[in-house]
Structure formats: C-alpha cells, structure tokens
Amino acid sequence: GDAWELTAIDWRHGDKVVKPGEPGWEHAKFAWRCSLITHMTVVHHLVWTHWIVANALASSSRETLGPDHPVRRLLQIVTYNTYSINHNSALSLFPEAGMLHRMSCFHYEQLQGVFAHAAETWSFKTWPEVYAETQLPEGVKAKLPIFEDGLPLRQAP
C-alpha cells in the first residue's frame, strides 16, 4: 500500500546507517527531523519563495508596469509589503546568532552552506515539472492537496 515506514537513517555526523532499535536511533531521528525542517525553512520557504520569487515578482511588476496597470494592481495584493518582509527576514534570520541560527541544529558555517545551496539550486520550473520531479509514489501524491489540486488548478481555463 501507500503506508510508509522509516527503516533506516543515514546519519552523516555519526558516519553510519542507524536502524530502529539500534543505539543512536532516537538521536538520528532527531537530527534528521531538524535537518529537514531547516532545509524546508531555508531553501523552499525563505530563499526560493521570499527572496527569489516574491522579490522578483514585486520588483518586476513595479519596474515594468505603470501604477494603474491592471496586472500591477492585481499583483500588488499578493506582493504587498514584500520588500519590508524580505529585508527584515535578512536582518533577523540570516545573521550568525540570528533567530534561524539559534533555532537550527547547525553551526553557522553549515547553515551558510544551506543558504548557498538554496541560491545555487533554484531554477524556474512549471508546476507540471515540479510534480514530475517530486519523488513520491503516485498514491501519496494523490492524497496531498498541493498535488491533488495543483495540476487541475494550473490547467483551468
């Protein structure tokens, strides 16, 4: 079926693969969970969504469309305060000993590497490309709203 069970974790810091019941299993699960949360927060949310996509959308709409252009007026609803949010996030989340550094499980040099990885790996992709590249079984994708509704919404006339 579509039930998933975690059977092992490649615990890099411990330099070994750990399985349920083995010494280090609880720590490996904790480290994996912290790493995943940091990756999703830094890469997908902060860098890709806020600093790259939202900033580009807000900037390009203001720089290329007149103040009364209907598309600019529509985009203003979703880009309102983007500059302020991004600026404040850079001041509070990125610095050493900033909120994100204190919340993560990484030394600052490692966290900077996560930010660099985010910037280096971003590329524009259509939703069908994201759907195809996401490595989840189709049965799991069918149950996740972002996948279940994403393609039909994109294909709507």
N, C-alpha and C positions, 0 to 999 in steps of 0.2 A: 504494500500500500504506500501511502504518502507519509506515514509516520517516520520521523527522523529520530535517530538515537546517536548521541555523541559516543563514539567508540574509542577515540584517542585524540591527544593533542600533541602537536609537535612543539614542545616547549623549548624555544630557541635559547633563552637565557640559561636554562638548565641543561642545554645541549643533549636532550633526549626526547623520545616519544613516551608519553605517560598515558596509561590506560586506567579506567575506573578501578578503584580499589588499591592501586599501587601507591607507594609513598610519593608525595608531591602532587597527587591528583587534584586535591582541593585548591592548592596554590596555582597549579597550571590552569584550572578553570577560571580562577580569579584574574590571573594575568591575561588570559585570552579575552575575557569579558571587558577588562579595562582597555586593552588594545583595540578591540572592536569599537567600543564607544568613542575612544579618541579618534580613530580613523574616520568614523562616520561624522563626528562633530567637525573635525578639522577639514577633511578632504571634501566630503559631499556637501555639508551644510555651509561651513564658513567660507572656505576658499572658492569652491565651484559655484555655489548658489549666490552667496552675498558678494564676495569680492570680484568675481569674474562676470557672472551672468547678470545679476541685478545692476551692478555698476555700469556694465556695457549698455544695458537697455536704458537706464536712466540717462547716461551721458549722450548716447547716440540720438535718443529722441529729442533731447534739449538742443543738441548741436545741429541737427539736420531738419527739424520740423519747426515751423513757426508757432508762436504761442497759441494761436487759435486753430491750429490744425486738429481735425477731429481725432486722428490716431494719437497725437501727442496728448490731447486732453484725456483720452481713454487710458493711455499708459500712465498718466500722472496718478491715477487711482492706485495702481499696483507698485509704482516706483516712489511714491511719496515718502520723503524722509530717508531715502536710500543712502545719500551721501553722509548724513549725520550718523546713521546706524553703522555704516561701514567704517567711518572714521573712529567712532567710539569703540567699536569692536577691535580695531587695530591697536588702539591705546590700552584697552583693558584685557584683551585675550592673548595677543601675540607676545608681549614682552616677557623676559625672564622674570620669574616670580609673579607674573600676572595671573589672573583667575584661571585660565586654561592650564597653565603650567602647574599651578598648585592642585588642580583637580585631577591631573593626569598621572599616570604611573611612570612617566618618562623623565629622564634627566633632560635639561633644557636643550642640549645639543641634539639629542634624539628627537625631541619634539620639533626642533627646527627642521630636521630631516623629513618629518611628516609634512610640514608646510611646503618644503621644497618639492617633495614627491607630488603633492597636490597640484602645484603650479606646473610641473613638468609633464604630468599625465593628463591634464584636461584637454579635451578636444570636443568640438561641437558634434553632437550626434542627434539624429532624429529619434523620436520615440520608438518607431519600429526597430531601429538599430540597437537601442538600449534594451528593448525587450528581447531581441535575438541574442544579444551578448551576455545577458544575465544568466549565470549558470545555476539555475534552479530547475528541478523537474517540472514539467508542464502541469502536473496535478497540483503542485504547490503554487505555481504562478496563478492558476485558475482560481485559487482561494484568496489571493491577495488583492485588495481593492485597486491598488495602483496598476496592477497588471490586468485584472479582470475588466476594469473600466477604461484604462488608458488608451488602448488601441481603438475601441469604438468611439471614444470621445474625440480622438485625433482625426478619425475618418468621417466624422459628422460633417454634413454639408454646411 
